[in-house]
Amino acid sequence: MRTIQLNIPDEVDLKDYDFSMIIASKLYEDGALTSGQAAQMAGLSKRTFIELLGRYGVSVFSKSISDLHSEITNA
């Protein structure tokens, strides 16, 4: 696992938790991480991560029809 340091302007009023969640949810949305990997990156359980995705504008459902069929089958 890599660690990245970001310099964020003081005017940006977000907590460290929000930055982790924003990055993890975007990587999940783009398919770069599984929900489990993204949850771990954000420091959350998989269930909590999935429950919070909507707050960050990310759907838990895949945009691909084939992925959606696979998710339904695996549910």
Residue pairs with C-beta under 8 A, 6 or more apart in sequence:
6 19
8 14
8 19
14 22
17 42
17 43
20 41
20 42
20 43
21 42
21 44
21 49
21 52
21 56
22 56
23 41
24 33
24 38
24 39
24 41
24 42
24 49
25 38
25 42
25 49
25 52
25 53
25 56
25 57
25 58
26 58
27 33
27 38
27 41
28 34
28 35
28 37
28 38
28 49
28 53
28 58
29 58
29 59
33 41
35 46
35 49
35 50
35 60
36 46
38 49
39 45
39 46
39 48
39 49
39 50
42 49
44 52
50 60
53 59
53 60
54 60
61 68
61 71
62 68
62 70
62 71
